[in-house]
Amino acid sequence: MAKKIEDIMTYEPADALVFEGPFDKYVKRQLVIRSLTDKDMVFKMKTTSPRLFYVRPNIGLLRAKSTVNVEIYMQPKLSTVPSYLAKHHKFLIVAGEATVDLEDFHGYFKQLDRANMWEGRVRCLLLHRQPEVIDTLVNELAEPIRQTAGGVDEVDVLNDALQGDELEDLKMTKEEVATLEEEIKDIRGTTGNVEKAKENRCANRSNKLLMCVASLVTVGAVILVTHYGEYAVQRIKQAF
């Protein structure tokens, strides 16, 4: 049977780790483990919900009379129905005496006998935002609107305010769309100019190539006529 971990170390918070919502993003809490013994200890942390929490470091060496800060992260939960709040999440801390210099902590715990092991548990509480808190915020936001409206029905005033916000958002969205359309037109115009410039360069290159070919043909013709013309004159002179 494992021994009580409180005999060799303490941890803070001692009662429970409290994670407060909203839980649509990472929530981090810290657990401080403090050694009470003159011996080096090896510790390891486990959780009943490994898919919800991850621990850094979850295993390591705790020197005599020293402390280790353990960071515990709760991963985001996008579900609007917090069914996971009803579960009783816990963390288990296991420790053993480091009798020799260790490198393989996982292998150490696999071979560690329970009679030489210390165990302790840390409760975990998940606190979601309470409905009364939300109602209080709504009332605080609605009070200035009621005073400005001069007794107009609260629901109507809130609806008008929401409609005004929606219209403003719609106006901003339309302006952003118009700006994007102008930018697209500019990009298309720039692209068209680039394409025209490419076409003009290609046409100029083709014309230059044709002119070079024509010049070469002309020079070749002149050389042929000159050569064969002299040969023809000599043949005529020999004939007469």
Buried (B, 14 or more C-beta within 10 A) or exposed (E): EBBEBEEBBBBEEEEEBEBEBEBEEEBEBEBEBEBEBEEBBBBBBBBBBEEBBEBEBBBBBBEEEEBBEBEBBBEEBEEEEBEBBEEEBBBBBBBBBBEEEEEEBEEBBEEBEEEEBBBBEBBBEBEBEEEEEEEEEEEEEBEEBBEEBEEEEBEEBBEEBEEEEEEEEEEEEEEEEEEEEEEEEEEEEEEEEEEEEEEEEEEEEEEEEEEEEEEEEEEEEEEEEEEEEEEEEEEEEEEE
